[in-house]
């Protein structure tokens, strides 16, 4: 389950053009912590997940796997890049 979160965090971060260091600064954590989230080694706490979603212009539902891969990106770009 954590790997799914991680993959979605990374995709969302990449989609908005943030580096892991930039996301870490926005979250107030070390960049290694963001990498651990993305690799599935750690699961972000609820409030951190909300902050990640906000920073990446997506939803917590997307990060949790409740929305398809294309939904946040369709809202962001008007395109569906993952089909």
HTML snippet that shows the backbone in 3Dmol.js (N, CA, C, O; Angstrom):
<script src="https://3Dmol.org/build/3Dmol-min.js"></script>
<div id="view" style="width:600px;height:400px;position:relative"></div>
<script>
const pdb = `
ATOM      1  N   UNK A   1       0.824  -1.193   0.000  1.00  0.00           N
ATOM      2  CA  UNK A   1       0.000   0.000   0.000  1.00  0.00           C
ATOM      3  C   UNK A   1       0.869   1.257   0.000  1.00  0.00           C
ATOM      4  O   UNK A   1       0.562   2.215  -0.709  1.00  0.00           O
ATOM      5  N   UNK A   2       1.943   1.266   0.781  1.00  0.00           N
ATOM      6  CA  UNK A   2       2.804   2.449   0.842  1.00  0.00           C
ATOM      7  C   UNK A   2       3.446   2.740  -0.502  1.00  0.00           C
ATOM      8  O   UNK A   2       3.673   3.903  -0.838  1.00  0.00           O
ATOM      9  N   UNK A   3       3.744   1.702  -1.276  1.00  0.00           N
ATOM     10  CA  UNK A   3       4.352   1.915  -2.590  1.00  0.00           C
ATOM     11  C   UNK A   3       3.400   2.658  -3.516  1.00  0.00           C
ATOM     12  O   UNK A   3       3.834   3.479  -4.325  1.00  0.00           O
ATOM     13  N   UNK A   4       2.105   2.376  -3.404  1.00  0.00           N
ATOM     14  CA  UNK A   4       1.130   3.081  -4.232  1.00  0.00           C
ATOM     15  C   UNK A   4       1.131   4.568  -3.882  1.00  0.00           C
ATOM     16  O   UNK A   4       1.112   5.410  -4.779  1.00  0.00           O
ATOM     17  N   UNK A   5       1.154   4.897  -2.604  1.00  0.00           N
ATOM     18  CA  UNK A   5       1.227   6.296  -2.188  1.00  0.00           C
ATOM     19  C   UNK A   5       2.474   6.939  -2.788  1.00  0.00           C
ATOM     20  O   UNK A   5       2.422   8.031  -3.353  1.00  0.00           O
ATOM     21  N   UNK A   6       3.585   6.238  -2.652  1.00  0.00           N
ATOM     22  CA  UNK A   6       4.863   6.776  -3.106  1.00  0.00           C
ATOM     23  C   UNK A   6       4.879   7.070  -4.592  1.00  0.00           C
ATOM     24  O   UNK A   6       5.345   8.127  -5.017  1.00  0.00           O
ATOM     25  N   UNK A   7       4.373   6.140  -5.380  1.00  0.00           N
ATOM     26  CA  UNK A   7       4.345   6.346  -6.827  1.00  0.00           C
ATOM     27  C   UNK A   7       3.481   7.546  -7.180  1.00  0.00           C
ATOM     28  O   UNK A   7       3.831   8.332  -8.061  1.00  0.00           O
ATOM     29  N   UNK A   8       2.387   7.684  -6.514  1.00  0.00           N
ATOM     30  CA  UNK A   8       1.490   8.801  -6.803  1.00  0.00           C
ATOM     31  C   UNK A   8       2.059  10.126  -6.316  1.00  0.00           C
ATOM     32  O   UNK A   8       1.868  11.155  -6.964  1.00  0.00           O
ATOM     33  N   UNK A   9       2.742  10.115  -5.204  1.00  0.00           N
ATOM     34  CA  UNK A   9       3.396  11.340  -4.733  1.00  0.00           C
ATOM     35  C   UNK A   9       4.437  11.789  -5.754  1.00  0.00           C
ATOM     36  O   UNK A   9       4.510  12.967  -6.104  1.00  0.00           O
ATOM     37  N   UNK A  10       5.224  10.855  -6.219  1.00  0.00           N
ATOM     38  CA  UNK A  10       6.259  11.213  -7.191  1.00  0.00           C
ATOM     39  C   UNK A  10       5.656  11.710  -8.499  1.00  0.00           C
ATOM     40  O   UNK A  10       6.118  12.712  -9.045  1.00  0.00           O
ATOM     41  N   UNK A  11       4.641  11.033  -9.009  1.00  0.00           N
ATOM     42  CA  UNK A  11       4.003  11.479 -10.245  1.00  0.00           C
ATOM     43  C   UNK A  11       3.414  12.881 -10.095  1.00  0.00           C
ATOM     44  O   UNK A  11       3.560  13.723 -10.981  1.00  0.00           O
ATOM     45  N   UNK A  12       2.759  13.119  -8.982  1.00  0.00           N
ATOM     46  CA  UNK A  12       2.153  14.435  -8.753  1.00  0.00           C
ATOM     47  C   UNK A  12       3.232  15.505  -8.618  1.00  0.00           C
ATOM     48  O   UNK A  12       3.094  16.603  -9.157  1.00  0.00           O
ATOM     49  N   UNK A  13       4.292  15.189  -7.906  1.00  0.00           N
ATOM     50  CA  UNK A  13       5.398  16.140  -7.727  1.00  0.00           C
ATOM     51  C   UNK A  13       6.036  16.466  -9.075  1.00  0.00           C
ATOM     52  O   UNK A  13       6.292  17.631  -9.380  1.00  0.00           O
ATOM     53  N   UNK A  14       6.291  15.441  -9.875  1.00  0.00           N
ATOM     54  CA  UNK A  14       6.877  15.645 -11.199  1.00  0.00           C
ATOM     55  C   UNK A  14       5.954  16.457 -12.106  1.00  0.00           C
ATOM     56  O   UNK A  14       6.418  17.287 -12.888  1.00  0.00           O
ATOM     57  N   UNK A  15       4.658  16.216 -11.999  1.00  0.00           N
ATOM     58  CA  UNK A  15       3.694  16.896 -12.866  1.00  0.00           C
ATOM     59  C   UNK A  15       3.682  18.407 -12.648  1.00  0.00           C
ATOM     60  O   UNK A  15       3.430  19.167 -13.583  1.00  0.00           O
ATOM     61  N   UNK A  16       3.952  18.842 -11.422  1.00  0.00           N
ATOM     62  CA  UNK A  16       3.961  20.280 -11.162  1.00  0.00           C
ATOM     63  C   UNK A  16       5.370  20.862 -11.191  1.00  0.00           C
ATOM     64  O   UNK A  16       5.564  22.049 -10.928  1.00  0.00           O
ATOM     65  N   UNK A  17       6.344  20.029 -11.509  1.00  0.00           N
ATOM     66  CA  UNK A  17       7.709  20.511 -11.683  1.00  0.00           C
ATOM     67  C   UNK A  17       8.471  20.802 -10.409  1.00  0.00           C
ATOM     68  O   UNK A  17       9.377  21.635 -10.405  1.00  0.00           O
ATOM     69  N   UNK A  18       8.116  20.125  -9.324  1.00  0.00           N
ATOM     70  CA  UNK A  18       8.841  20.293  -8.065  1.00  0.00           C
ATOM     71  C   UNK A  18       9.910  19.218  -7.930  1.00  0.00           C
ATOM     72  O   UNK A  18       9.679  18.062  -8.285  1.00  0.00           O
ATOM     73  N   UNK A  19      11.064  19.590  -7.426  1.00  0.00           N
ATOM     74  CA  UNK A  19      12.066  18.590  -7.074  1.00  0.00           C
ATOM     75  C   UNK A  19      11.718  18.050  -5.686  1.00  0.00           C
ATOM     76  O   UNK A  19      10.890  18.621  -4.976  1.00  0.00           O
ATOM     77  N   UNK A  20      12.354  16.958  -5.317  1.00  0.00           N
ATOM     78  CA  UNK A  20      12.095  16.417  -3.979  1.00  0.00           C
ATOM     79  C   UNK A  20      12.581  17.399  -2.910  1.00  0.00           C
ATOM     80  O   UNK A  20      11.989  17.484  -1.833  1.00  0.00           O
ATOM     81  N   UNK A  21      13.644  18.133  -3.198  1.00  0.00           N
ATOM     82  CA  UNK A  21      14.143  19.127  -2.240  1.00  0.00           C
ATOM     83  C   UNK A  21      13.162  20.284  -2.087  1.00  0.00           C
ATOM     84  O   UNK A  21      12.941  20.770  -0.978  1.00  0.00           O
ATOM     85  N   UNK A  22      12.576  20.724  -3.193  1.00  0.00           N
ATOM     86  CA  UNK A  22      11.598  21.814  -3.123  1.00  0.00           C
ATOM     87  C   UNK A  22      10.353  21.392  -2.350  1.00  0.00           C
ATOM     88  O   UNK A  22       9.829  22.153  -1.538  1.00  0.00           O
ATOM     89  N   UNK A  23       9.879  20.157  -2.613  1.00  0.00           N
ATOM     90  CA  UNK A  23       8.716  19.664  -1.877  1.00  0.00           C
ATOM     91  C   UNK A  23       9.045  19.541  -0.397  1.00  0.00           C
ATOM     92  O   UNK A  23       8.222  19.874   0.456  1.00  0.00           O
ATOM     93  N   UNK A  24      10.232  19.071  -0.093  1.00  0.00           N
ATOM     94  CA  UNK A  24      10.648  18.942   1.304  1.00  0.00           C
ATOM     95  C   UNK A  24      10.630  20.298   2.005  1.00  0.00           C
ATOM     96  O   UNK A  24      10.189  20.397   3.150  1.00  0.00           O
ATOM     97  N   UNK A  25      11.103  21.338   1.330  1.00  0.00           N
ATOM     98  CA  UNK A  25      11.096  22.680   1.924  1.00  0.00           C
ATOM     99  C   UNK A  25       9.666  23.138   2.197  1.00  0.00           C
ATOM    100  O   UNK A  25       9.386  23.726   3.242  1.00  0.00           O
ATOM    101  N   UNK A  26       8.763  22.867   1.256  1.00  0.00           N
ATOM    102  CA  UNK A  26       7.361  23.253   1.455  1.00  0.00           C
ATOM    103  C   UNK A  26       6.732  22.515   2.631  1.00  0.00           C
ATOM    104  O   UNK A  26       5.884  23.062   3.336  1.00  0.00           O
ATOM    105  N   UNK A  27       7.153  21.266   2.836  1.00  0.00           N
ATOM    106  CA  UNK A  27       6.593  20.440   3.905  1.00  0.00           C
ATOM    107  C   UNK A  27       7.288  20.645   5.243  1.00  0.00           C
ATOM    108  O   UNK A  27       6.757  20.275   6.291  1.00  0.00           O
ATOM    109  N   UNK A  28       8.478  21.236   5.203  1.00  0.00           N
ATOM    110  CA  UNK A  28       9.243  21.420   6.435  1.00  0.00           C
ATOM    111  C   UNK A  28       9.908  20.137   6.909  1.00  0.00           C
ATOM    112  O   UNK A  28      10.072  19.914   8.108  1.00  0.00           O
ATOM    113  N   UNK A  29      10.292  19.285   5.939  1.00  0.00           N
ATOM    114  CA  UNK A  29      10.988  18.037   6.265  1.00  0.00           C
ATOM    115  C   UNK A  29      12.266  17.977   5.440  1.00  0.00           C
ATOM    116  O   UNK A  29      12.483  18.810   4.560  1.00  0.00           O
ATOM    117  N   UNK A  30      13.106  16.992   5.723  1.00  0.00           N
ATOM    118  CA  UNK A  30      14.323  16.801   4.927  1.00  0.00           C
ATOM    119  C   UNK A  30      13.969  16.145   3.600  1.00  0.00           C
ATOM    120  O   UNK A  30      12.957  15.450   3.505  1.00  0.00           O
ATOM    121  N   UNK A  31      14.794  16.358   2.571  1.00  0.00           N
ATOM    122  CA  UNK A  31      14.495  15.775   1.266  1.00  0.00           C
ATOM    123  C   UNK A  31      14.543  14.253   1.319  1.00  0.00           C
ATOM    124  O   UNK A  31      13.866  13.582   0.540  1.00  0.00           O
ATOM    125  N   UNK A  32      15.343  13.702   2.238  1.00  0.00           N
ATOM    126  CA  UNK A  32      15.409  12.249   2.384  1.00  0.00           C
ATOM    127  C   UNK A  32      14.054  11.689   2.830  1.00  0.00           C
ATOM    128  O   UNK A  32      13.681  10.579   2.449  1.00  0.00           O
ATOM    129  N   UNK A  33      13.329  12.456   3.631  1.00  0.00           N
ATOM    130  CA  UNK A  33      12.009  12.026   4.086  1.00  0.00           C
ATOM    131  C   UNK A  33      11.059  11.935   2.902  1.00  0.00           C
ATOM    132  O   UNK A  33      10.290  10.980   2.794  1.00  0.00           O
ATOM    133  N   UNK A  34      11.108  12.928   2.008  1.00  0.00           N
ATOM    134  CA  UNK A  34      10.264  12.885   0.809  1.00  0.00           C
ATOM    135  C   UNK A  34      10.626  11.662  -0.026  1.00  0.00           C
ATOM    136  O   UNK A  34       9.736  10.977  -0.530  1.00  0.00           O
ATOM    137  N   UNK A  35      11.898  11.380  -0.180  1.00  0.00           N
ATOM    138  CA  UNK A  35      12.323  10.198  -0.945  1.00  0.00           C
ATOM    139  C   UNK A  35      11.818   8.919  -0.287  1.00  0.00           C
ATOM    140  O   UNK A  35      11.437   7.980  -0.985  1.00  0.00           O
ATOM    141  N   UNK A  36      11.809   8.866   1.028  1.00  0.00           N
ATOM    142  CA  UNK A  36      11.290   7.680   1.728  1.00  0.00           C
ATOM    143  C   UNK A  36       9.791   7.517   1.483  1.00  0.00           C
ATOM    144  O   UNK A  36       9.298   6.397   1.347  1.00  0.00           O
ATOM    145  N   UNK A  37       9.066   8.641   1.428  1.00  0.00           N
ATOM    146  CA  UNK A  37       7.643   8.574   1.087  1.00  0.00           C
ATOM    147  C   UNK A  37       7.484   8.014  -0.319  1.00  0.00           C
ATOM    148  O   UNK A  37       6.654   7.134  -0.550  1.00  0.00           O
ATOM    149  N   UNK A  38       8.272   8.518  -1.253  1.00  0.00           N
ATOM    150  CA  UNK A  38       8.153   8.112  -2.653  1.00  0.00           C
ATOM    151  C   UNK A  38       8.568   6.660  -2.889  1.00  0.00           C
ATOM    152  O   UNK A  38       8.037   5.999  -3.782  1.00  0.00           O
ATOM    153  N   UNK A  39       9.501   6.172  -2.105  1.00  0.00           N
ATOM    154  CA  UNK A  39       9.951   4.773  -2.240  1.00  0.00           C
ATOM    155  C   UNK A  39       9.054   3.798  -1.484  1.00  0.00           C
ATOM    156  O   UNK A  39       9.203   2.585  -1.626  1.00  0.00           O
ATOM    157  N   UNK A  40       8.136   4.310  -0.694  1.00  0.00           N
ATOM    158  CA  UNK A  40       7.241   3.453   0.064  1.00  0.00           C
ATOM    159  C   UNK A  40       7.820   2.958   1.368  1.00  0.00           C
ATOM    160  O   UNK A  40       7.257   2.060   1.994  1.00  0.00           O
ATOM    161  N   UNK A  41       8.944   3.529   1.790  1.00  0.00           N
ATOM    162  CA  UNK A  41       9.563   3.131   3.053  1.00  0.00           C
ATOM    163  C   UNK A  41       8.785   3.705   4.233  1.00  0.00           C
ATOM    164  O   UNK A  41       8.674   3.076   5.285  1.00  0.00           O
ATOM    165  N   UNK A  42       8.244   4.919   4.040  1.00  0.00           N
ATOM    166  CA  UNK A  42       7.446   5.574   5.076  1.00  0.00           C
ATOM    167  C   UNK A  42       6.128   6.034   4.482  1.00  0.00           C
ATOM    168  O   UNK A  42       6.055   6.386   3.305  1.00  0.00           O
ATOM    169  N   UNK A  43       5.091   6.029   5.300  1.00  0.00           N
ATOM    170  CA  UNK A  43       3.795   6.567   4.900  1.00  0.00           C
ATOM    171  C   UNK A  43       3.651   7.933   5.568  1.00  0.00           C
ATOM    172  O   UNK A  43       3.808   8.051   6.783  1.00  0.00           O
ATOM    173  N   UNK A  44       3.353   8.965   4.776  1.00  0.00           N
ATOM    174  CA  UNK A  44       3.222  10.294   5.378  1.00  0.00           C
ATOM    175  C   UNK A  44       2.048  10.363   6.349  1.00  0.00           C
ATOM    176  O   UNK A  44       1.011   9.743   6.112  1.00  0.00           O
ATOM    177  N   UNK A  45       2.202  11.112   7.441  1.00  0.00           N
ATOM    178  CA  UNK A  45       1.068  11.345   8.330  1.00  0.00           C
ATOM    179  C   UNK A  45      -0.043  12.077   7.576  1.00  0.00           C
ATOM    180  O   UNK A  45       0.195  12.681   6.531  1.00  0.00           O
ATOM    181  N   UNK A  46      -1.236  12.015   8.114  1.00  0.00           N
ATOM    182  CA  UNK A  46      -2.406  12.586   7.448  1.00  0.00           C
ATOM    183  C   UNK A  46      -2.208  14.047   7.060  1.00  0.00           C
ATOM    184  O   UNK A  46      -2.471  14.419   5.917  1.00  0.00           O
ATOM    185  N   UNK A  47      -1.755  14.871   7.983  1.00  0.00           N
ATOM    186  CA  UNK A  47      -1.593  16.301   7.691  1.00  0.00           C
ATOM    187  C   UNK A  47      -0.501  16.536   6.653  1.00  0.00           C
ATOM    188  O   UNK A  47      -0.592  17.475   5.863  1.00  0.00           O
ATOM    189  N   UNK A  48       0.511  15.707   6.648  1.00  0.00           N
ATOM    190  CA  UNK A  48       1.563  15.816   5.633  1.00  0.00           C
ATOM    191  C   UNK A  48       1.006  15.424   4.271  1.00  0.00           C
ATOM    192  O   UNK A  48       1.340  16.045   3.261  1.00  0.00           O
ATOM    193  N   UNK A  49       0.166  14.405   4.237  1.00  0.00           N
ATOM    194  CA  UNK A  49      -0.458  13.995   2.978  1.00  0.00           C
ATOM    195  C   UNK A  49      -1.300  15.141   2.417  1.00  0.00           C
ATOM    196  O   UNK A  49      -1.296  15.384   1.210  1.00  0.00           O
ATOM    197  N   UNK A  50      -2.009  15.835   3.279  1.00  0.00           N
ATOM    198  CA  UNK A  50      -2.802  16.992   2.831  1.00  0.00           C
ATOM    199  C   UNK A  50      -1.895  18.085   2.284  1.00  0.00           C
ATOM    200  O   UNK A  50      -2.211  18.706   1.270  1.00  0.00           O
ATOM    201  N   UNK A  51      -0.775  18.320   2.948  1.00  0.00           N
ATOM    202  CA  UNK A  51       0.165  19.341   2.487  1.00  0.00           C
ATOM    203  C   UNK A  51       0.793  18.952   1.151  1.00  0.00           C
ATOM    204  O   UNK A  51       1.011  19.806   0.292  1.00  0.00           O
ATOM    205  N   UNK A  52       1.084  17.663   0.977  1.00  0.00           N
ATOM    206  CA  UNK A  52       1.630  17.190  -0.302  1.00  0.00           C
ATOM    207  C   UNK A  52       0.611  17.411  -1.411  1.00  0.00           C
ATOM    208  O   UNK A  52       0.953  17.909  -2.484  1.00  0.00           O
ATOM    209  N   UNK A  53      -0.626  17.044  -1.155  1.00  0.00           N
ATOM    210  CA  UNK A  53      -1.678  17.223  -2.158  1.00  0.00           C
ATOM    211  C   UNK A  53      -1.822  18.693  -2.534  1.00  0.00           C
ATOM    212  O   UNK A  53      -1.954  19.022  -3.713  1.00  0.00           O
ATOM    213  N   UNK A  54      -1.797  19.567  -1.555  1.00  0.00           N
ATOM    214  CA  UNK A  54      -1.923  20.998  -1.826  1.00  0.00           C
ATOM    215  C   UNK A  54      -0.734  21.506  -2.635  1.00  0.00           C
ATOM    216  O   UNK A  54      -0.915  22.249  -3.600  1.00  0.00           O
ATOM    217  N   UNK A  55       0.478  21.113  -2.250  1.00  0.00           N
ATOM    218  CA  UNK A  55       1.684  21.563  -2.952  1.00  0.00           C
ATOM    219  C   UNK A  55       1.725  21.060  -4.388  1.00  0.00           C
ATOM    220  O   UNK A  55       2.272  21.723  -5.269  1.00  0.00           O
ATOM    221  N   UNK A  56       1.145  19.885  -4.621  1.00  0.00           N
ATOM    222  CA  UNK A  56       1.183  19.268  -5.951  1.00  0.00           C
ATOM    223  C   UNK A  56      -0.090  19.519  -6.750  1.00  0.00           C
ATOM    224  O   UNK A  56      -0.282  18.942  -7.821  1.00  0.00           O
ATOM    225  N   UNK A  57      -0.952  20.373  -6.231  1.00  0.00           N
ATOM    226  CA  UNK A  57      -2.186  20.735  -6.935  1.00  0.00           C
ATOM    227  C   UNK A  57      -3.020  19.507  -7.295  1.00  0.00           C
ATOM    228  O   UNK A  57      -3.519  19.378  -8.413  1.00  0.00           O
ATOM    229  N   UNK A  58      -3.157  18.616  -6.325  1.00  0.00           N
ATOM    230  CA  UNK A  58      -3.953  17.414  -6.518  1.00  0.00           C
ATOM    231  C   UNK A  58      -4.795  17.188  -5.267  1.00  0.00           C
ATOM    232  O   UNK A  58      -4.947  18.093  -4.448  1.00  0.00           O
ATOM    233  N   UNK A  59      -5.335  16.001  -5.120  1.00  0.00           N
ATOM    234  CA  UNK A  59      -6.181  15.697  -3.973  1.00  0.00           C
ATOM    235  C   UNK A  59      -5.596  14.563  -3.151  1.00  0.00           C
ATOM    236  O   UNK A  59      -4.813  13.756  -3.651  1.00  0.00           O
ATOM    237  N   UNK A  60      -5.982  14.512  -1.894  1.00  0.00           N
ATOM    238  CA  UNK A  60      -5.580  13.386  -1.052  1.00  0.00           C
ATOM    239  C   UNK A  60      -6.182  12.099  -1.605  1.00  0.00           C
ATOM    240  O   UNK A  60      -5.559  11.039  -1.539  1.00  0.00           O
ATOM    241  N   UNK A  61      -7.388  12.190  -2.148  1.00  0.00           N
ATOM    242  CA  UNK A  61      -8.028  10.998  -2.738  1.00  0.00           C
ATOM    243  C   UNK A  61      -7.174  10.397  -3.840  1.00  0.00           C
ATOM    244  O   UNK A  61      -7.056   9.177  -3.945  1.00  0.00           O
ATOM    245  N   UNK A  62      -6.574  11.258  -4.666  1.00  0.00           N
ATOM    246  CA  UNK A  62      -5.673  10.756  -5.706  1.00  0.00           C
ATOM    247  C   UNK A  62      -4.468  10.067  -5.069  1.00  0.00           C
ATOM    248  O   UNK A  62      -4.109   8.956  -5.459  1.00  0.00           O
ATOM    249  N   UNK A  63      -3.848  10.721  -4.095  1.00  0.00           N
ATOM    250  CA  UNK A  63      -2.658  10.145  -3.464  1.00  0.00           C
ATOM    251  C   UNK A  63      -2.965   8.825  -2.772  1.00  0.00           C
ATOM    252  O   UNK A  63      -2.100   7.955  -2.685  1.00  0.00           O
ATOM    253  N   UNK A  64      -4.198   8.668  -2.276  1.00  0.00           N
ATOM    254  CA  UNK A  64      -4.586   7.432  -1.594  1.00  0.00           C
ATOM    255  C   UNK A  64      -5.037   6.339  -2.558  1.00  0.00           C
ATOM    256  O   UNK A  64      -5.275   5.204  -2.145  1.00  0.00           O
ATOM    257  N   UNK A  65      -5.155   6.676  -3.835  1.00  0.00           N
ATOM    258  CA  UNK A  65      -5.563   5.680  -4.816  1.00  0.00           C
ATOM    259  C   UNK A  65      -7.058   5.604  -5.031  1.00  0.00           C
ATOM    260  O   UNK A  65      -7.546   4.662  -5.655  1.00  0.00           O
ATOM    261  N   UNK A  66      -7.795   6.580  -4.525  1.00  0.00           N
ATOM    262  CA  UNK A  66      -9.243   6.575  -4.677  1.00  0.00           C
ATOM    263  C   UNK A  66      -9.692   7.198  -5.986  1.00  0.00           C
ATOM    264  O   UNK A  66     -10.846   7.029  -6.381  1.00  0.00           O
ATOM    265  N   UNK A  67      -8.806   7.917  -6.667  1.00  0.00           N
ATOM    266  CA  UNK A  67      -9.071   8.493  -7.981  1.00  0.00           C
ATOM    267  C   UNK A  67      -8.087   7.876  -8.962  1.00  0.00           C
ATOM    268  O   UNK A  67      -6.991   7.465  -8.579  1.00  0.00           O
ATOM    269  N   UNK A  68      -8.478   7.813 -10.219  1.00  0.00           N
ATOM    270  CA  UNK A  68      -7.582   7.296 -11.243  1.00  0.00           C
ATOM    271  C   UNK A  68      -6.391   8.203 -11.453  1.00  0.00           C
ATOM    272  O   UNK A  68      -6.406   9.371 -11.066  1.00  0.00           O
ATOM    273  N   UNK A  69      -5.353   7.651 -12.074  1.00  0.00           N
ATOM    274  CA  UNK A  69      -4.133   8.404 -12.314  1.00  0.00           C
ATOM    275  C   UNK A  69      -4.382   9.687 -13.096  1.00  0.00           C
ATOM    276  O   UNK A  69      -3.702  10.688 -12.871  1.00  0.00           O
ATOM    277  N   UNK A  70      -5.338   9.672 -14.002  1.00  0.00           N
ATOM    278  CA  UNK A  70      -5.500  10.821 -14.874  1.00  0.00           C
ATOM    279  C   UNK A  70      -6.318  11.956 -14.274  1.00  0.00           C
ATOM    280  O   UNK A  70      -6.225  13.081 -14.764  1.00  0.00           O
ATOM    281  N   UNK A  71      -7.105  11.716 -13.251  1.00  0.00           N
ATOM    282  CA  UNK A  71      -8.018  12.746 -12.754  1.00  0.00           C
ATOM    283  C   UNK A  71      -7.336  14.048 -12.326  1.00  0.00           C
ATOM    284  O   UNK A  71      -7.729  15.104 -12.820  1.00  0.00           O
ATOM    285  N   UNK A  72      -6.342  14.034 -11.440  1.00  0.00           N
ATOM    286  CA  UNK A  72      -5.740  15.307 -11.031  1.00  0.00           C
ATOM    287  C   UNK A  72      -5.037  16.003 -12.188  1.00  0.00           C
ATOM    288  O   UNK A  72      -5.021  17.232 -12.263  1.00  0.00           O
ATOM    289  N   UNK A  73      -4.460  15.220 -13.084  1.00  0.00           N
ATOM    290  CA  UNK A  73      -3.707  15.803 -14.178  1.00  0.00           C
ATOM    291  C   UNK A  73      -4.632  16.371 -15.247  1.00  0.00           C
ATOM    292  O   UNK A  73      -4.267  17.322 -15.938  1.00  0.00           O
ATOM    293  N   UNK A  74      -5.802  15.809 -15.388  1.00  0.00           N
ATOM    294  CA  UNK A  74      -6.784  16.380 -16.296  1.00  0.00           C
ATOM    295  C   UNK A  74      -7.192  17.757 -15.790  1.00  0.00           C
ATOM    296  O   UNK A  74      -7.324  18.698 -16.573  1.00  0.00           O
ATOM    297  N   UNK A  75      -7.393  17.875 -14.472  1.00  0.00           N
ATOM    298  CA  UNK A  75      -7.748  19.171 -13.904  1.00  0.00           C
ATOM    299  C   UNK A  75      -6.593  20.160 -14.042  1.00  0.00           C
ATOM    300  O   UNK A  75      -6.812  21.344 -14.299  1.00  0.00           O
ATOM    301  N   UNK A  76      -5.370  19.673 -13.873  1.00  0.00           N
ATOM    302  CA  UNK A  76      -4.197  20.530 -13.910  1.00  0.00           C
ATOM    303  C   UNK A  76      -3.853  20.987 -15.327  1.00  0.00           C
ATOM    304  O   UNK A  76      -3.557  22.162 -15.544  1.00  0.00           O
ATOM    305  N   UNK A  77      -3.891  20.082 -16.275  1.00  0.00           N
ATOM    306  CA  UNK A  77      -3.389  20.389 -17.613  1.00  0.00           C
ATOM    307  C   UNK A  77      -4.454  20.362 -18.695  1.00  0.00           C
ATOM    308  O   UNK A  77      -4.233  20.885 -19.787  1.00  0.00           O
ATOM    309  N   UNK A  78      -5.609  19.761 -18.414  1.00  0.00           N
ATOM    310  CA  UNK A  78      -6.608  19.594 -19.447  1.00  0.00           C
ATOM    311  C   UNK A  78      -6.324  18.409 -20.331  1.00  0.00           C
ATOM    312  O   UNK A  78      -7.086  18.145 -21.261  1.00  0.00           O
ATOM    313  N   UNK A  79      -5.250  17.683 -20.074  1.00  0.00           N
ATOM    314  CA  UNK A  79      -4.859  16.518 -20.863  1.00  0.00           C
ATOM    315  C   UNK A  79      -4.886  15.267 -20.003  1.00  0.00           C
ATOM    316  O   UNK A  79      -4.970  15.345 -18.777  1.00  0.00           O
ATOM    317  N   UNK A  80      -4.813  14.122 -20.651  1.00  0.00           N
ATOM    318  CA  UNK A  80      -4.757  12.847 -19.936  1.00  0.00           C
ATOM    319  C   UNK A  80      -3.462  12.139 -20.344  1.00  0.00           C
ATOM    320  O   UNK A  80      -3.450  11.389 -21.320  1.00  0.00           O
ATOM    321  N   UNK A  81      -2.357  12.375 -19.594  1.00  0.00           N
ATOM    322  CA  UNK A  81      -1.067  11.838 -20.012  1.00  0.00           C
ATOM    323  C   UNK A  81      -0.811  10.381 -19.696  1.00  0.00           C
ATOM    324  O   UNK A  81       0.186   9.834 -20.169  1.00  0.00           O
ATOM    325  N   UNK A  82      -1.655   9.725 -18.922  1.00  0.00           N
ATOM    326  CA  UNK A  82      -1.346   8.379 -18.462  1.00  0.00           C
ATOM    327  C   UNK A  82      -2.284   7.326 -19.002  1.00  0.00           C
ATOM    328  O   UNK A  82      -2.723   6.464 -18.240  1.00  0.00           O
ATOM    329  N   UNK A  83      -2.611   7.354 -20.273  1.00  0.00           N
ATOM    330  CA  UNK A  83      -3.472   6.327 -20.849  1.00  0.00           C
ATOM    331  C   UNK A  83      -2.690   5.385 -21.702  1.00  0.00           C
ATOM    332  O   UNK A  83      -3.256   4.451 -22.270  1.00  0.00           O
TER     333      UNK A  83
END
`;
const viewer = $3Dmol.createViewer("view");
viewer.addModel(pdb, "pdb");
viewer.setStyle({}, {cartoon: {color: "spectrum"}});
viewer.zoomTo();
viewer.render();
</script>
